């Protein structure tokens, strides 16, 4: 009996974790302005994927190293 309960619990945990991952949206945007602690982004028509009040994670684009003499 306890093996069945454990199996059902594990299946529910797996389904819940995949559901949370599917809500994350990946959108590439361009910074339009920075004023103090406020950043304005232009995401074009992909802004529909974002919702007001949701937390976002922003990464700066990696700059390539300039090599030469």
PDB file of N, CA, C and O in Angstrom:
ATOM      1  N   UNK A   1       0.831  -1.201   0.000  1.00  0.00           N
ATOM      2  CA  UNK A   1       0.000   0.000   0.000  1.00  0.00           C
ATOM      3  C   UNK A   1       0.867   1.254   0.000  1.00  0.00           C
ATOM      4  O   UNK A   1       0.585   2.201  -0.734  1.00  0.00           O
ATOM      5  N   UNK A   2       1.927   1.269   0.822  1.00  0.00           N
ATOM      6  CA  UNK A   2       2.756   2.466   0.908  1.00  0.00           C
ATOM      7  C   UNK A   2       3.540   2.696  -0.385  1.00  0.00           C
ATOM      8  O   UNK A   2       3.850   3.840  -0.716  1.00  0.00           O
ATOM      9  N   UNK A   3       3.867   1.626  -1.124  1.00  0.00           N
ATOM     10  CA  UNK A   3       4.558   1.788  -2.405  1.00  0.00           C
ATOM     11  C   UNK A   3       3.660   2.488  -3.413  1.00  0.00           C
ATOM     12  O   UNK A   3       4.135   3.311  -4.195  1.00  0.00           O
ATOM     13  N   UNK A   4       2.385   2.177  -3.405  1.00  0.00           N
ATOM     14  CA  UNK A   4       1.437   2.817  -4.319  1.00  0.00           C
ATOM     15  C   UNK A   4       1.295   4.300  -3.983  1.00  0.00           C
ATOM     16  O   UNK A   4       1.256   5.141  -4.881  1.00  0.00           O
ATOM     17  N   UNK A   5       1.220   4.614  -2.717  1.00  0.00           N
ATOM     18  CA  UNK A   5       1.104   6.018  -2.286  1.00  0.00           C
ATOM     19  C   UNK A   5       2.363   6.780  -2.661  1.00  0.00           C
ATOM     20  O   UNK A   5       2.289   7.916  -3.130  1.00  0.00           O
ATOM     21  N   UNK A   6       3.512   6.162  -2.458  1.00  0.00           N
ATOM     22  CA  UNK A   6       4.777   6.795  -2.814  1.00  0.00           C
ATOM     23  C   UNK A   6       4.850   7.033  -4.324  1.00  0.00           C
ATOM     24  O   UNK A   6       5.297   8.095  -4.758  1.00  0.00           O
ATOM     25  N   UNK A   7       4.420   6.066  -5.124  1.00  0.00           N
ATOM     26  CA  UNK A   7       4.443   6.201  -6.577  1.00  0.00           C
ATOM     27  C   UNK A   7       3.517   7.330  -7.037  1.00  0.00           C
ATOM     28  O   UNK A   7       3.880   8.107  -7.920  1.00  0.00           O
ATOM     29  N   UNK A   8       2.344   7.422  -6.455  1.00  0.00           N
ATOM     30  CA  UNK A   8       1.401   8.488  -6.807  1.00  0.00           C
ATOM     31  C   UNK A   8       1.954   9.846  -6.399  1.00  0.00           C
ATOM     32  O   UNK A   8       1.829  10.816  -7.146  1.00  0.00           O
ATOM     33  N   UNK A   9       2.561   9.923  -5.228  1.00  0.00           N
ATOM     34  CA  UNK A   9       3.150  11.177  -4.757  1.00  0.00           C
ATOM     35  C   UNK A   9       4.286  11.630  -5.668  1.00  0.00           C
ATOM     36  O   UNK A   9       4.385  12.812  -5.998  1.00  0.00           O
ATOM     37  N   UNK A  10       5.136  10.702  -6.071  1.00  0.00           N
ATOM     38  CA  UNK A  10       6.249  11.039  -6.963  1.00  0.00           C
ATOM     39  C   UNK A  10       5.730  11.486  -8.328  1.00  0.00           C
ATOM     40  O   UNK A  10       6.269  12.426  -8.912  1.00  0.00           O
ATOM     41  N   UNK A  11       4.698  10.833  -8.840  1.00  0.00           N
ATOM     42  CA  UNK A  11       4.126  11.215 -10.127  1.00  0.00           C
ATOM     43  C   UNK A  11       3.525  12.616 -10.056  1.00  0.00           C
ATOM     44  O   UNK A  11       3.679  13.401 -10.991  1.00  0.00           O
ATOM     45  N   UNK A  12       2.849  12.932  -8.967  1.00  0.00           N
ATOM     46  CA  UNK A  12       2.259  14.260  -8.808  1.00  0.00           C
ATOM     47  C   UNK A  12       3.350  15.325  -8.688  1.00  0.00           C
ATOM     48  O   UNK A  12       3.204  16.418  -9.235  1.00  0.00           O
ATOM     49  N   UNK A  13       4.433  15.021  -7.984  1.00  0.00           N
ATOM     50  CA  UNK A  13       5.537  15.976  -7.848  1.00  0.00           C
ATOM     51  C   UNK A  13       6.184  16.231  -9.201  1.00  0.00           C
ATOM     52  O   UNK A  13       6.538  17.368  -9.514  1.00  0.00           O
ATOM     53  N   UNK A  14       6.342  15.195  -9.999  1.00  0.00           N
ATOM     54  CA  UNK A  14       6.918  15.352 -11.335  1.00  0.00           C
ATOM     55  C   UNK A  14       6.021  16.210 -12.216  1.00  0.00           C
ATOM     56  O   UNK A  14       6.511  17.094 -12.918  1.00  0.00           O
ATOM     57  N   UNK A  15       4.732  15.966 -12.190  1.00  0.00           N
ATOM     58  CA  UNK A  15       3.798  16.744 -13.003  1.00  0.00           C
ATOM     59  C   UNK A  15       3.789  18.203 -12.570  1.00  0.00           C
ATOM     60  O   UNK A  15       3.732  19.095 -13.416  1.00  0.00           O
ATOM     61  N   UNK A  16       3.844  18.458 -11.281  1.00  0.00           N
ATOM     62  CA  UNK A  16       3.844  19.834 -10.770  1.00  0.00           C
ATOM     63  C   UNK A  16       5.112  20.561 -11.183  1.00  0.00           C
ATOM     64  O   UNK A  16       5.063  21.735 -11.548  1.00  0.00           O
ATOM     65  N   UNK A  17       6.249  19.875 -11.130  1.00  0.00           N
ATOM     66  CA  UNK A  17       7.508  20.541 -11.493  1.00  0.00           C
ATOM     67  C   UNK A  17       7.564  20.844 -12.984  1.00  0.00           C
ATOM     68  O   UNK A  17       8.086  21.890 -13.367  1.00  0.00           O
ATOM     69  N   UNK A  18       7.049  19.972 -13.831  1.00  0.00           N
ATOM     70  CA  UNK A  18       7.049  20.260 -15.272  1.00  0.00           C
ATOM     71  C   UNK A  18       6.060  21.360 -15.606  1.00  0.00           C
ATOM     72  O   UNK A  18       6.284  22.113 -16.554  1.00  0.00           O
ATOM     73  N   UNK A  19       4.974  21.475 -14.857  1.00  0.00           N
ATOM     74  CA  UNK A  19       4.007  22.542 -15.095  1.00  0.00           C
ATOM     75  C   UNK A  19       4.614  23.902 -14.763  1.00  0.00           C
ATOM     76  O   UNK A  19       4.364  24.871 -15.478  1.00  0.00           O
ATOM     77  N   UNK A  20       5.400  23.996 -13.704  1.00  0.00           N
ATOM     78  CA  UNK A  20       6.029  25.256 -13.315  1.00  0.00           C
ATOM     79  C   UNK A  20       7.064  25.663 -14.343  1.00  0.00           C
ATOM     80  O   UNK A  20       7.171  26.844 -14.672  1.00  0.00           O
ATOM     81  N   UNK A  21       7.824  24.719 -14.855  1.00  0.00           N
ATOM     82  CA  UNK A  21       8.845  25.019 -15.854  1.00  0.00           C
ATOM     83  C   UNK A  21       8.212  25.525 -17.141  1.00  0.00           C
ATOM     84  O   UNK A  21       8.783  26.390 -17.805  1.00  0.00           O
ATOM     85  N   UNK A  22       7.050  25.009 -17.508  1.00  0.00           N
ATOM     86  CA  UNK A  22       6.424  25.409 -18.765  1.00  0.00           C
ATOM     87  C   UNK A  22       5.906  26.848 -18.734  1.00  0.00           C
ATOM     88  O   UNK A  22       5.655  27.423 -19.793  1.00  0.00           O
ATOM     89  N   UNK A  23       5.739  27.445 -17.547  1.00  0.00           N
ATOM     90  CA  UNK A  23       5.262  28.813 -17.463  1.00  0.00           C
ATOM     91  C   UNK A  23       6.352  29.835 -17.770  1.00  0.00           C
ATOM     92  O   UNK A  23       6.038  30.982 -18.087  1.00  0.00           O
ATOM     93  N   UNK A  24       7.602  29.455 -17.686  1.00  0.00           N
ATOM     94  CA  UNK A  24       8.706  30.388 -17.926  1.00  0.00           C
ATOM     95  C   UNK A  24       8.743  30.763 -19.408  1.00  0.00           C
ATOM     96  O   UNK A  24       8.631  29.897 -20.276  1.00  0.00           O
ATOM     97  N   UNK A  25       8.901  32.051 -19.691  1.00  0.00           N
ATOM     98  CA  UNK A  25       8.977  32.534 -21.062  1.00  0.00           C
ATOM     99  C   UNK A  25      10.368  33.092 -21.315  1.00  0.00           C
ATOM    100  O   UNK A  25      10.977  33.699 -20.435  1.00  0.00           O
ATOM    101  N   UNK A  26      10.855  32.880 -22.514  1.00  0.00           N
ATOM    102  CA  UNK A  26      12.157  33.409 -22.887  1.00  0.00           C
ATOM    103  C   UNK A  26      11.950  34.428 -24.003  1.00  0.00           C
ATOM    104  O   UNK A  26      11.492  34.079 -25.090  1.00  0.00           O
ATOM    105  N   UNK A  27      12.281  35.669 -23.737  1.00  0.00           N
ATOM    106  CA  UNK A  27      12.057  36.747 -24.694  1.00  0.00           C
ATOM    107  C   UNK A  27      13.325  37.579 -24.799  1.00  0.00           C
ATOM    108  O   UNK A  27      13.913  37.948 -23.782  1.00  0.00           O
ATOM    109  N   UNK A  28      13.745  37.874 -26.010  1.00  0.00           N
ATOM    110  CA  UNK A  28      14.896  38.748 -26.207  1.00  0.00           C
ATOM    111  C   UNK A  28      14.384  40.161 -26.438  1.00  0.00           C
ATOM    112  O   UNK A  28      13.510  40.389 -27.275  1.00  0.00           O
ATOM    113  N   UNK A  29      14.941  41.113 -25.681  1.00  0.00           N
ATOM    114  CA  UNK A  29      14.502  42.502 -25.737  1.00  0.00           C
ATOM    115  C   UNK A  29      15.707  43.417 -25.910  1.00  0.00           C
ATOM    116  O   UNK A  29      16.857  43.005 -25.760  1.00  0.00           O
ATOM    117  N   UNK A  30      15.408  44.661 -26.228  1.00  0.00           N
ATOM    118  CA  UNK A  30      16.443  45.685 -26.378  1.00  0.00           C
ATOM    119  C   UNK A  30      16.202  46.770 -25.338  1.00  0.00           C
ATOM    120  O   UNK A  30      15.076  47.238 -25.169  1.00  0.00           O
ATOM    121  N   UNK A  31      17.268  47.169 -24.640  1.00  0.00           N
ATOM    122  CA  UNK A  31      17.158  48.220 -23.633  1.00  0.00           C
ATOM    123  C   UNK A  31      16.997  49.555 -24.346  1.00  0.00           C
ATOM    124  O   UNK A  31      17.826  49.929 -25.177  1.00  0.00           O
ATOM    125  N   UNK A  32      15.920  50.275 -24.015  1.00  0.00           N
ATOM    126  CA  UNK A  32      15.656  51.581 -24.636  1.00  0.00           C
ATOM    127  C   UNK A  32      16.135  52.728 -23.767  1.00  0.00           C
ATOM    128  O   UNK A  32      16.658  53.718 -24.279  1.00  0.00           O
ATOM    129  N   UNK A  33      15.961  52.605 -22.444  1.00  0.00           N
ATOM    130  CA  UNK A  33      16.427  53.674 -21.559  1.00  0.00           C
ATOM    131  C   UNK A  33      16.639  53.135 -20.154  1.00  0.00           C
ATOM    132  O   UNK A  33      16.037  52.140 -19.749  1.00  0.00           O
ATOM    133  N   UNK A  34      17.520  53.825 -19.416  1.00  0.00           N
ATOM    134  CA  UNK A  34      17.782  53.503 -18.020  1.00  0.00           C
ATOM    135  C   UNK A  34      17.695  54.805 -17.242  1.00  0.00           C
ATOM    136  O   UNK A  34      18.395  55.769 -17.552  1.00  0.00           O
ATOM    137  N   UNK A  35      16.830  54.832 -16.224  1.00  0.00           N
ATOM    138  CA  UNK A  35      16.649  56.021 -15.411  1.00  0.00           C
ATOM    139  C   UNK A  35      16.633  55.596 -13.950  1.00  0.00           C
ATOM    140  O   UNK A  35      15.624  55.095 -13.453  1.00  0.00           O
ATOM    141  N   UNK A  36      17.754  55.797 -13.264  1.00  0.00           N
ATOM    142  CA  UNK A  36      17.841  55.375 -11.870  1.00  0.00           C
ATOM    143  C   UNK A  36      17.778  53.867 -11.771  1.00  0.00           C
ATOM    144  O   UNK A  36      18.646  53.173 -12.300  1.00  0.00           O
ATOM    145  N   UNK A  37      16.754  53.346 -11.097  1.00  0.00           N
ATOM    146  CA  UNK A  37      16.597  51.895 -10.979  1.00  0.00           C
ATOM    147  C   UNK A  37      15.523  51.355 -11.924  1.00  0.00           C
ATOM    148  O   UNK A  37      15.096  50.209 -11.783  1.00  0.00           O
ATOM    149  N   UNK A  38      15.084  52.173 -12.887  1.00  0.00           N
ATOM    150  CA  UNK A  38      14.063  51.761 -13.845  1.00  0.00           C
ATOM    151  C   UNK A  38      14.689  51.542 -15.213  1.00  0.00           C
ATOM    152  O   UNK A  38      15.401  52.403 -15.729  1.00  0.00           O
ATOM    153  N   UNK A  39      14.415  50.376 -15.795  1.00  0.00           N
ATOM    154  CA  UNK A  39      14.927  50.031 -17.122  1.00  0.00           C
ATOM    155  C   UNK A  39      13.735  49.833 -18.047  1.00  0.00           C
ATOM    156  O   UNK A  39      12.797  49.111 -17.706  1.00  0.00           O
ATOM    157  N   UNK A  40      13.764  50.470 -19.216  1.00  0.00           N
ATOM    158  CA  UNK A  40      12.712  50.312 -20.206  1.00  0.00           C
ATOM    159  C   UNK A  40      13.213  49.394 -21.306  1.00  0.00           C
ATOM    160  O   UNK A  40      14.258  49.642 -21.906  1.00  0.00           O
ATOM    161  N   UNK A  41      12.454  48.320 -21.569  1.00  0.00           N
ATOM    162  CA  UNK A  41      12.817  47.338 -22.581  1.00  0.00           C
ATOM    163  C   UNK A  41      11.826  47.368 -23.730  1.00  0.00           C
ATOM    164  O   UNK A  41      10.635  47.603 -23.525  1.00  0.00           O
ATOM    165  N   UNK A  42      12.321  47.129 -24.946  1.00  0.00           N
ATOM    166  CA  UNK A  42      11.463  46.995 -26.122  1.00  0.00           C
ATOM    167  C   UNK A  42      11.535  45.544 -26.572  1.00  0.00           C
ATOM    168  O   UNK A  42      12.568  45.091 -27.065  1.00  0.00           O
ATOM    169  N   UNK A  43      10.433  44.816 -26.403  1.00  0.00           N
ATOM    170  CA  UNK A  43      10.393  43.393 -26.745  1.00  0.00           C
ATOM    171  C   UNK A  43       9.592  43.132 -28.018  1.00  0.00           C
ATOM    172  O   UNK A  43       9.422  41.978 -28.411  1.00  0.00           O
ATOM    173  N   UNK A  44       9.111  44.158 -28.648  1.00  0.00           N
ATOM    174  CA  UNK A  44       8.326  43.976 -29.873  1.00  0.00           C
ATOM    175  C   UNK A  44       7.020  43.256 -29.585  1.00  0.00           C
ATOM    176  O   UNK A  44       6.381  43.481 -28.557  1.00  0.00           O
ATOM    177  N   UNK A  45       6.633  42.383 -30.514  1.00  0.00           N
ATOM    178  CA  UNK A  45       5.360  41.677 -30.338  1.00  0.00           C
ATOM    179  C   UNK A  45       5.469  40.496 -29.377  1.00  0.00           C
ATOM    180  O   UNK A  45       4.461  39.854 -29.082  1.00  0.00           O
ATOM    181  N   UNK A  46       6.675  40.195 -28.881  1.00  0.00           N
ATOM    182  CA  UNK A  46       6.861  39.101 -27.929  1.00  0.00           C
ATOM    183  C   UNK A  46       6.537  39.525 -26.504  1.00  0.00           C
ATOM    184  O   UNK A  46       6.596  38.701 -25.591  1.00  0.00           O
ATOM    185  N   UNK A  47       6.202  40.774 -26.297  1.00  0.00           N
ATOM    186  CA  UNK A  47       5.868  41.270 -24.958  1.00  0.00           C
ATOM    187  C   UNK A  47       4.579  40.633 -24.445  1.00  0.00           C
ATOM    188  O   UNK A  47       4.308  40.685 -23.245  1.00  0.00           O
ATOM    189  N   UNK A  48       3.786  40.040 -25.318  1.00  0.00           N
ATOM    190  CA  UNK A  48       2.545  39.383 -24.896  1.00  0.00           C
ATOM    191  C   UNK A  48       2.825  38.208 -23.970  1.00  0.00           C
ATOM    192  O   UNK A  48       1.958  37.823 -23.186  1.00  0.00           O
ATOM    193  N   UNK A  49       4.030  37.630 -24.050  1.00  0.00           N
ATOM    194  CA  UNK A  49       4.377  36.487 -23.205  1.00  0.00           C
ATOM    195  C   UNK A  49       4.599  36.890 -21.750  1.00  0.00           C
ATOM    196  O   UNK A  49       4.553  36.038 -20.863  1.00  0.00           O
ATOM    197  N   UNK A  50       4.838  38.168 -21.493  1.00  0.00           N
ATOM    198  CA  UNK A  50       5.116  38.663 -20.142  1.00  0.00           C
ATOM    199  C   UNK A  50       3.848  39.223 -19.526  1.00  0.00           C
ATOM    200  O   UNK A  50       2.977  39.736 -20.228  1.00  0.00           O
ATOM    201  N   UNK A  51       3.753  39.121 -18.205  1.00  0.00           N
ATOM    202  CA  UNK A  51       2.585  39.645 -17.503  1.00  0.00           C
ATOM    203  C   UNK A  51       3.019  40.713 -16.516  1.00  0.00           C
ATOM    204  O   UNK A  51       4.131  40.663 -15.990  1.00  0.00           O
ATOM    205  N   UNK A  52       2.153  41.674 -16.263  1.00  0.00           N
ATOM    206  CA  UNK A  52       2.432  42.762 -15.339  1.00  0.00           C
ATOM    207  C   UNK A  52       2.596  42.199 -13.936  1.00  0.00           C
ATOM    208  O   UNK A  52       1.771  41.410 -13.474  1.00  0.00           O
ATOM    209  N   UNK A  53       3.666  42.611 -13.260  1.00  0.00           N
ATOM    210  CA  UNK A  53       3.911  42.187 -11.898  1.00  0.00           C
ATOM    211  C   UNK A  53       4.721  40.909 -11.769  1.00  0.00           C
ATOM    212  O   UNK A  53       5.109  40.531 -10.663  1.00  0.00           O
ATOM    213  N   UNK A  54       4.985  40.235 -12.891  1.00  0.00           N
ATOM    214  CA  UNK A  54       5.773  39.005 -12.798  1.00  0.00           C
ATOM    215  C   UNK A  54       7.251  39.346 -12.689  1.00  0.00           C
ATOM    216  O   UNK A  54       7.705  40.363 -13.213  1.00  0.00           O
ATOM    217  N   UNK A  55       7.998  38.483 -12.001  1.00  0.00           N
ATOM    218  CA  UNK A  55       9.428  38.704 -11.846  1.00  0.00           C
ATOM    219  C   UNK A  55      10.140  38.206 -13.094  1.00  0.00           C
ATOM    220  O   UNK A  55       9.778  37.172 -13.657  1.00  0.00           O
ATOM    221  N   UNK A  56      11.149  38.945 -13.520  1.00  0.00           N
ATOM    222  CA  UNK A  56      11.921  38.564 -14.693  1.00  0.00           C
ATOM    223  C   UNK A  56      13.399  38.513 -14.346  1.00  0.00           C
ATOM    224  O   UNK A  56      13.853  39.153 -13.397  1.00  0.00           O
ATOM    225  N   UNK A  57      14.134  37.750 -15.121  1.00  0.00           N
ATOM    226  CA  UNK A  57      15.573  37.623 -14.942  1.00  0.00           C
ATOM    227  C   UNK A  57      16.222  38.209 -16.197  1.00  0.00           C
ATOM    228  O   UNK A  57      15.900  37.807 -17.315  1.00  0.00           O
ATOM    229  N   UNK A  58      17.122  39.146 -16.006  1.00  0.00           N
ATOM    230  CA  UNK A  58      17.745  39.836 -17.131  1.00  0.00           C
ATOM    231  C   UNK A  58      19.232  39.506 -17.144  1.00  0.00           C
ATOM    232  O   UNK A  58      19.910  39.604 -16.121  1.00  0.00           O
ATOM    233  N   UNK A  59      19.730  39.115 -18.311  1.00  0.00           N
ATOM    234  CA  UNK A  59      21.152  38.844 -18.474  1.00  0.00           C
ATOM    235  C   UNK A  59      21.708  39.840 -19.478  1.00  0.00           C
ATOM    236  O   UNK A  59      21.060  40.147 -20.479  1.00  0.00           O
ATOM    237  N   UNK A  60      22.894  40.340 -19.215  1.00  0.00           N
ATOM    238  CA  UNK A  60      23.563  41.218 -20.163  1.00  0.00           C
ATOM    239  C   UNK A  60      24.187  40.352 -21.252  1.00  0.00           C
ATOM    240  O   UNK A  60      24.639  39.238 -20.988  1.00  0.00           O
ATOM    241  N   UNK A  61      24.206  40.865 -22.461  1.00  0.00           N
ATOM    242  CA  UNK A  61      24.817  40.133 -23.571  1.00  0.00           C
ATOM    243  C   UNK A  61      26.319  40.033 -23.331  1.00  0.00           C
ATOM    244  O   UNK A  61      26.944  40.977 -22.848  1.00  0.00           O
ATOM    245  N   UNK A  62      26.882  38.896 -23.669  1.00  0.00           N
ATOM    246  CA  UNK A  62      28.307  38.690 -23.496  1.00  0.00           C
ATOM    247  C   UNK A  62      29.070  39.451 -24.583  1.00  0.00           C
ATOM    248  O   UNK A  62      28.725  39.374 -25.762  1.00  0.00           O
ATOM    249  N   UNK A  63      30.082  40.167 -24.186  1.00  0.00           N
ATOM    250  CA  UNK A  63      30.909  40.892 -25.143  1.00  0.00           C
ATOM    251  C   UNK A  63      32.116  40.040 -25.479  1.00  0.00           C
ATOM    252  O   UNK A  63      32.734  39.441 -24.599  1.00  0.00           O
ATOM    253  N   UNK A  64      32.445  39.992 -26.757  1.00  0.00           N
ATOM    254  CA  UNK A  64      33.605  39.232 -27.185  1.00  0.00           C
ATOM    255  C   UNK A  64      34.869  40.017 -26.885  1.00  0.00           C
ATOM    256  O   UNK A  64      34.886  41.244 -26.975  1.00  0.00           O
ATOM    257  N   UNK A  65      35.912  39.310 -26.531  1.00  0.00           N
ATOM    258  CA  UNK A  65      37.190  39.935 -26.228  1.00  0.00           C
ATOM    259  C   UNK A  65      37.833  40.426 -27.528  1.00  0.00           C
ATOM    260  O   UNK A  65      37.779  39.751 -28.555  1.00  0.00           O
ATOM    261  N   UNK A  66      38.426  41.583 -27.464  1.00  0.00           N
ATOM    262  CA  UNK A  66      39.121  42.137 -28.614  1.00  0.00           C
ATOM    263  C   UNK A  66      40.589  41.714 -28.513  1.00  0.00           C
ATOM    264  O   UNK A  66      41.285  42.039 -27.551  1.00  0.00           O
ATOM    265  N   UNK A  67      41.021  41.003 -29.503  1.00  0.00           N
ATOM    266  CA  UNK A  67      42.399  40.528 -29.495  1.00  0.00           C
ATOM    267  C   UNK A  67      43.192  41.261 -30.583  1.00  0.00           C
ATOM    268  O   UNK A  67      42.645  41.625 -31.624  1.00  0.00           O
ATOM    269  N   UNK A  68      44.427  41.461 -30.340  1.00  0.00           N
ATOM    270  CA  UNK A  68      45.279  42.113 -31.330  1.00  0.00           C
ATOM    271  C   UNK A  68      46.440  42.799 -30.657  1.00  0.00           C
ATOM    272  O   UNK A  68      46.601  42.760 -29.437  1.00  0.00           O
ATOM    273  N   UNK A  69      47.236  43.423 -31.480  1.00  0.00           N
ATOM    274  CA  UNK A  69      48.439  44.085 -30.969  1.00  0.00           C
ATOM    275  C   UNK A  69      48.147  45.496 -30.548  1.00  0.00           C
ATOM    276  O   UNK A  69      49.045  46.203 -30.092  1.00  0.00           O
TER     277      UNK A  69
END
